[in-house]
Amino acid sequence: MVVVTLVLAAGAAWESTALGRLADRADVVVLRRCMDVAELLATAASGQAEVAVVAVDAPGLDRGAVDHLRGHGVRVVAVRPAGPAGDGAATRATRIGIRAVVADDELDQLAEVVAAGEEVEDVVALDEPAADPPRQPGRVVVVWGPAGAPGRTTLAVGLAAELARERRTVLVDADPYGGAVAQQLGIVDEVAGILAAARASGAGKLPERFGSVQRSLDHRLSVVTGLPRPDRWVEVRPGVVEQLLEVAAGHGSVVVDTGFSLERDAVVEAPRPDRNTMTLAALEAADDVVVVGSADPVGLSRLARGLADLRELTGAAGVRVVVNRMRPTLGWAEQDIAGMLRGVVGSADLRFLPDDRVAVDRALVAGRTLVEGGDSALGRAIARLAADLAPQAANSR
């Protein structure tokens, strides 16, 4: 049986080599070299092809395109860059539904994967281990910061993606003022994960329903999405966040994005919970707290006050302080800011993240993590922070 194949290389250097390898197989024939995703989808709709070999970073190749190909009986095999440079591409392939991935320095295996046939559809993963290592209970890393959008969500998403390189990780959006994790990652949920968790917890069934309250981004990273509107915080009853984090930690590392306020309502009308209960509960359950503030004068002032409030609330054990958006136009070096914060930081670990607007915008517009976006100064800085958290995150709670 001859496997009819489409190829979309999007200008990648591996195209000629791949075509040569495919031509060497008598049971594979290349029907068309497509110029873009639109041509690929149109050709697939004709019903003549069975496999599409695609560049994983081809413009316009997303979950919808992969589903379209599958709907017309076309299996998808992705080619990614070799080595560490391809880690983000491999993650993206899994996220958009492609499980058959070949590195561009292993094209000798491409024809075999293409000719494998329907019985192994979308299960060949030459670049990944056959199975994840046994799950170990993970630690809870809570990302908090004062008002003013200092970068809590960007840092939480970045840390979760980095930790997920090595172990199962759950990213939880527990911001009571309306979560932004789903929007940042391009996730469209009919039911918010945090609200689904609240209902399951109320029914006493959260442990067995945990899989249904999260959205998988790849084989190691999943997301419990946040509130779709700020006014729905009343649906998350006291105790929900605590149980959710406990259950999630049983599946691996946990990273939590929280709100900014640490205040408790002066008057709480039963049965309404305190609005900031979600944030406070996450901080109380944290094994590690990462506090993020902006590098500008307003941000540093808010950070200093926030650290004082946090210390009164939790004792600030296990705190790492991150100064975000460091840039030369401020006229301050890292040691200058360290001196300003010395009195409030105390013995806490102090880190700095660069103002890498290009990398952040690229990831945000594409709905990807920084890991998927490729190498960047911000990604490397977050990776170093995650590496320090990772040995602890691997330990039992």
C-alpha positions as CSV (number, residue, x, y, z in Angstrom):
1,M,0.0,0.0,0.0
2,V,1.3,3.4,-1.0
3,V,1.1,6.3,1.5
4,V,0.3,9.5,-0.2
5,T,2.0,12.4,1.5
6,L,1.9,16.2,1.7
7,V,4.9,18.3,2.7
8,L,4.8,21.7,4.3
9,A,8.4,22.8,5.2
10,A,7.7,26.5,5.3
11,G,11.2,27.3,3.9
12,A,13.0,25.0,6.4
13,A,16.5,23.8,5.4
14,W,15.5,20.2,6.0
15,E,13.0,20.0,3.1
16,S,15.3,18.7,0.4
17,T,16.7,16.0,2.7
18,A,13.2,15.0,3.8
19,L,12.0,14.7,0.2
20,G,15.0,12.6,-0.6
21,R,14.3,10.2,2.3
22,L,10.7,9.9,1.3
23,A,11.6,9.3,-2.3
24,D,13.8,6.3,-1.3
25,R,10.7,4.5,0.0
26,A,8.7,2.6,-2.6
27,D,5.6,2.7,-0.4
28,V,5.6,6.5,0.0
29,V,4.8,9.1,-2.6
30,V,4.8,12.9,-2.2
31,L,1.7,14.3,-3.7
32,R,2.5,18.0,-3.2
33,R,4.9,20.4,-1.6
34,C,2.6,23.0,-0.1
35,M,3.6,26.6,0.2
36,D,1.5,27.5,3.3
37,V,-1.1,26.1,5.7
38,A,-4.0,27.2,3.6
39,E,-2.8,25.2,0.6
40,L,-2.1,22.2,2.9
41,L,-5.6,22.3,4.3
42,A,-7.2,22.7,0.8
43,T,-5.2,19.8,-0.6
44,A,-6.1,17.6,2.4
45,A,-9.8,18.3,1.9
46,S,-9.6,16.7,-1.5
47,G,-9.3,13.3,0.2
48,Q,-6.2,12.2,-1.8
49,A,-3.6,12.3,1.0
50,E,-3.0,10.2,4.1
51,V,-0.1,11.9,5.8
52,A,1.1,15.5,6.2
53,V,4.8,16.2,7.0
54,V,4.9,19.7,8.5
55,A,7.4,22.1,10.0
56,V,6.2,22.5,13.6
57,D,6.7,26.3,13.5
58,A,4.9,26.8,10.1
59,P,2.9,30.1,10.3
60,G,-0.8,29.3,10.8
61,L,-0.3,25.7,12.0
62,D,-2.4,25.5,15.1
63,R,-4.8,23.1,16.8
64,G,-7.6,24.0,14.4
65,A,-5.4,23.2,11.4
66,V,-4.4,19.8,13.0
67,D,-8.0,19.0,13.7
68,H,-8.9,19.9,10.1
69,L,-6.3,17.5,8.8
70,R,-7.4,14.7,11.1
71,G,-11.0,15.3,10.0
72,H,-10.0,14.5,6.5
73,G,-8.1,11.4,7.5
74,V,-4.7,12.9,7.3
75,R,-2.1,12.0,10.0
76,V,0.3,14.7,10.9
77,V,4.1,14.2,11.4
78,A,6.0,17.2,12.6
79,V,9.7,18.0,12.0
80,R,11.4,20.1,14.7
81,P,14.8,21.6,15.2
82,A,17.4,19.3,16.8
83,G,18.9,19.7,20.3
84,P,17.9,22.1,23.0
85,A,16.7,24.6,20.4
86,G,13.9,22.3,19.6
87,D,12.5,21.8,23.1
88,G,10.0,24.6,22.7
89,A,9.0,23.3,19.3
90,A,8.4,19.8,20.7
91,T,6.2,21.2,23.4
92,R,4.2,23.2,20.9
93,A,3.7,20.1,18.7
94,T,2.2,18.2,21.6
95,R,0.1,21.2,22.6
96,I,-1.6,21.5,19.2
97,G,-2.2,17.8,19.0
98,I,0.8,16.4,17.1
99,R,2.4,13.4,18.9
100,A,4.5,12.2,16.0
101,V,7.6,14.3,16.0
102,V,11.0,13.8,14.3
103,A,14.1,16.0,14.9
104,D,15.6,17.4,11.8
105,D,18.9,15.6,12.4
106,E,17.0,12.2,12.5
107,L,15.4,12.4,9.1
108,D,16.4,8.8,8.4
109,Q,13.5,7.8,10.6
110,L,11.0,10.1,8.8
111,A,10.0,7.8,6.0
112,E,9.5,4.9,8.5
113,V,7.2,7.1,10.6
114,V,5.3,8.3,7.5
115,A,4.8,4.7,6.3
116,A,3.8,3.3,9.7
117,G,0.1,3.4,8.8
118,E,-3.1,4.2,10.6
119,E,-2.6,1.6,13.3
120,V,0.0,3.8,15.0
121,E,-1.6,7.1,14.3
122,D,-0.3,10.0,16.3
123,V,1.5,7.8,18.9
124,V,5.0,7.8,17.5
125,A,7.2,10.2,19.6
126,L,10.8,9.7,18.7
127,D,11.9,12.7,20.6
128,E,10.3,11.8,23.9
129,P,10.6,8.9,26.4
130,A,8.0,6.2,26.1
131,A,6.5,7.2,29.5
132,D,6.9,9.8,32.2
133,P,8.9,8.8,35.3
134,P,6.8,7.8,38.3
135,R,5.0,10.8,39.8
136,Q,6.3,12.2,43.0
137,P,4.3,14.6,45.2
138,G,5.4,18.1,44.4
139,R,5.9,21.4,46.2
140,V,3.6,24.4,45.9
141,V,5.2,27.5,44.5
142,V,3.0,30.6,44.9
143,V,3.7,33.7,42.8
144,W,2.5,36.9,44.5
145,G,3.1,40.6,44.0
146,P,1.6,43.9,44.9
147,A,-0.9,46.0,42.9
148,G,0.2,47.5,39.6
149,A,0.7,44.5,37.3
150,P,4.3,43.8,38.1
151,G,4.3,40.6,36.1
152,R,2.8,37.9,38.3
153,T,1.1,36.0,35.5
154,T,4.0,36.2,33.1
155,L,6.3,34.9,35.8
156,A,3.9,32.1,37.0
157,V,3.4,30.9,33.5
158,G,7.2,31.0,32.8
159,L,8.1,29.1,36.0
160,A,5.4,26.4,35.3
161,A,6.7,25.9,31.8
162,E,10.3,25.6,33.0
163,L,9.4,23.2,35.8
164,A,7.4,21.1,33.3
165,R,10.5,20.4,31.2
166,E,11.5,17.9,33.9
167,R,8.4,16.9,35.8
168,R,4.6,16.9,35.9
169,T,3.5,20.5,36.7
170,V,0.1,22.0,37.3
171,L,-0.4,25.8,36.9
172,V,-3.3,27.1,39.0
173,D,-4.9,30.5,38.4
174,A,-6.2,31.6,41.8
175,D,-6.5,35.4,41.2
176,P,-9.9,36.5,42.8
177,Y,-9.9,39.6,40.6
178,G,-10.2,37.7,37.4
179,G,-7.6,35.3,36.0
180,A,-5.4,36.1,33.0
181,V,-3.6,32.8,32.6
182,A,-6.1,31.4,30.1
183,Q,-6.0,34.6,28.0
184,Q,-2.2,34.6,28.1
185,L,-2.0,31.0,26.8
186,G,-4.8,31.3,24.3
187,I,-7.1,28.8,26.2
188,V,-10.8,29.0,25.6
189,D,-12.7,27.2,28.4
190,E,-16.5,26.8,28.5
191,V,-16.2,26.2,32.2
192,A,-13.4,27.8,34.2
193,G,-11.2,25.2,35.9
194,I,-11.3,27.0,39.3
195,L,-15.1,27.0,39.3
196,A,-15.2,23.4,38.2
197,A,-12.9,22.6,41.1
198,A,-15.2,24.5,43.5
199,R,-18.2,22.4,42.4
200,A,-16.3,19.2,42.6
201,S,-15.0,20.1,46.1
202,G,-18.5,21.0,47.3
203,A,-19.6,17.5,46.1
204,G,-16.7,15.8,47.9
205,K,-15.4,14.5,44.6
206,L,-12.4,16.8,43.7
207,P,-9.7,14.0,43.9
208,E,-11.5,11.8,41.4
209,R,-12.6,14.7,39.2
210,F,-9.3,16.5,39.2
211,G,-8.5,15.5,35.6
212,S,-11.7,17.3,34.4
213,V,-10.9,20.6,36.0
214,Q,-7.5,21.1,34.2
215,R,-6.5,21.7,30.6
216,S,-3.4,19.9,29.3
217,L,-1.0,22.0,27.3
218,D,1.4,19.1,26.8
219,H,2.3,15.8,28.4
220,R,3.7,17.4,31.5
221,L,2.0,20.8,31.9
222,S,-1.6,21.4,32.6
223,V,-3.6,24.5,33.7
224,V,-6.5,25.1,36.1
225,T,-7.9,28.2,34.5
226,G,-9.1,31.2,36.6
227,L,-12.3,33.1,37.1
228,P,-13.9,34.2,33.8
229,R,-15.2,37.4,35.4
230,P,-14.1,39.2,38.6
231,D,-17.6,39.0,40.2
232,R,-17.6,35.2,40.3
233,W,-15.1,35.0,43.2
234,V,-18.1,34.3,45.5
235,E,-18.4,30.9,44.0
236,V,-15.1,29.7,45.4
237,R,-15.9,28.8,48.9
238,P,-13.4,28.7,51.8
239,G,-11.4,25.5,51.7
240,V,-11.6,25.0,47.9
241,V,-8.1,26.4,47.1
242,E,-6.5,24.5,49.9
243,Q,-8.0,21.2,48.7
244,L,-7.2,22.0,45.1
245,L,-3.5,22.6,45.8
246,E,-3.3,19.5,48.0
247,V,-4.7,17.3,45.2
248,A,-2.6,19.0,42.5
249,A,0.6,18.5,44.6
250,G,-0.2,14.8,44.5
251,H,0.3,14.9,40.8
252,G,3.6,16.9,40.7
253,S,4.9,20.4,41.1
254,V,2.3,23.2,41.5
255,V,2.7,26.9,40.5
256,V,0.0,29.3,41.6
257,D,-0.8,32.7,40.2
258,T,-2.6,34.9,42.8
259,G,-4.2,38.3,43.3
260,F,-2.5,41.4,44.7
261,S,-4.4,42.1,47.9
262,L,-3.6,40.6,51.3
263,E,-6.3,42.5,53.1
264,R,-9.2,40.7,54.9
265,D,-12.6,42.2,54.6
266,A,-13.6,44.1,57.7
267,V,-17.2,42.8,57.4
268,V,-18.1,39.5,55.7
269,E,-21.7,38.8,55.2
270,A,-22.4,35.1,55.5
271,P,-22.4,33.0,53.5
272,R,-20.2,35.1,51.3
273,P,-16.4,34.4,51.7
274,D,-13.8,37.0,52.0
275,R,-12.8,38.1,48.5
276,N,-9.1,37.6,49.1
277,T,-9.5,34.2,50.6
278,M,-8.1,32.6,47.4
279,T,-4.9,34.5,47.6
280,L,-4.4,34.1,51.4
281,A,-5.2,30.4,51.2
282,A,-2.6,29.9,48.5
283,L,0.0,31.7,50.5
284,E,-0.7,29.7,53.6
285,A,-0.4,26.4,51.5
286,A,2.9,27.5,49.8
287,D,6.2,25.8,50.2
288,D,7.9,28.6,48.3
289,V,6.7,32.1,47.7
290,V,8.0,34.1,44.8
291,V,7.3,37.8,45.2
292,V,7.6,40.0,42.1
293,G,7.7,43.8,41.8
294,S,8.6,46.3,39.1
295,A,12.0,47.9,38.9
296,D,10.6,51.5,38.7
297,P,10.3,53.8,41.7
298,V,6.5,53.2,42.1
299,G,6.9,49.4,41.7
300,L,9.8,49.3,44.2
301,S,7.8,51.3,46.8
302,R,4.9,48.9,46.4
303,L,7.2,45.9,46.6
304,A,8.7,47.2,49.9
305,R,5.3,47.7,51.5
306,G,4.0,44.4,50.1
307,L,7.0,42.5,51.6
308,A,6.3,44.1,55.0
309,D,2.6,43.1,54.8
310,L,3.5,39.6,53.6
311,R,6.0,39.1,56.5
312,E,3.3,40.1,59.0
313,L,0.9,37.6,57.4
314,T,3.1,34.6,56.8
315,G,6.5,35.2,58.4
316,A,7.8,35.3,54.8
317,A,9.5,31.9,55.1
318,G,10.9,30.5,51.9
319,V,10.5,33.8,50.0
320,R,12.3,34.7,46.9
321,V,12.1,38.3,45.7
322,V,12.1,39.1,42.0
323,V,12.6,42.6,40.6
324,N,11.0,42.5,37.2
325,R,11.6,44.7,34.0
326,M,15.1,45.8,34.8
327,R,16.2,48.2,32.0
328,P,19.2,50.5,31.5
329,T,16.9,53.6,31.0
330,L,16.2,53.6,34.8
331,G,19.8,54.4,35.5
332,W,20.1,51.8,38.2
333,A,22.3,48.8,38.4
334,E,21.2,45.6,40.3
335,Q,23.4,46.5,43.2
336,D,21.6,49.9,43.5
337,I,18.2,48.3,43.8
338,A,19.6,45.7,46.2
339,G,20.7,48.5,48.4
340,M,17.3,50.2,48.3
341,L,15.6,46.9,49.3
342,R,18.1,45.6,51.8
343,G,16.1,46.7,54.8
344,V,12.8,44.9,53.7
345,V,14.3,42.0,51.8
346,G,16.4,40.8,54.7
347,S,17.7,37.3,54.1
348,A,15.3,36.6,51.2
349,D,16.8,35.6,47.9
350,L,16.8,38.6,45.5
351,R,16.7,38.1,41.7
352,F,16.4,40.3,38.7
353,L,14.5,39.8,35.4
354,P,15.2,41.8,32.3
355,D,12.6,43.9,30.5
356,D,12.3,41.7,27.5
357,R,9.3,43.1,25.8
358,V,10.0,41.4,22.5
359,A,9.9,37.9,24.0
360,V,6.8,38.7,26.1
361,D,4.9,40.2,23.2
362,R,5.8,37.3,20.9
363,A,4.6,34.7,23.5
364,L,1.5,36.7,24.4
365,V,0.3,37.3,20.8
366,A,0.9,33.6,19.9
367,G,-0.7,32.3,23.1
368,R,2.5,30.4,24.0
369,T,4.8,30.1,26.9
370,L,8.3,31.6,26.8
371,V,9.7,28.1,26.5
372,E,7.7,27.6,23.3
373,G,8.8,31.0,22.0
374,G,12.5,30.0,21.9
375,D,15.6,31.5,23.4
376,S,15.2,34.9,25.1
377,A,16.9,36.8,27.9
378,L,13.8,36.7,30.1
379,G,13.4,33.0,29.4
380,R,16.9,32.3,30.5
381,A,16.5,34.3,33.7
382,I,13.3,32.5,34.6
383,A,15.0,29.2,33.8
384,R,17.7,30.0,36.4
385,L,15.1,30.7,39.0
386,A,13.2,27.5,38.2
387,A,16.4,25.5,38.4
388,D,16.8,26.6,42.0
389,L,13.2,25.7,42.7
390,A,13.3,22.4,40.9
391,P,15.4,20.4,43.3
392,Q,13.0,21.3,46.1
393,A,9.9,20.8,43.9
394,A,11.0,17.3,43.3
395,N,11.1,16.4,47.0
396,S,8.1,15.0,48.8
397,R,5.9,17.6,50.6
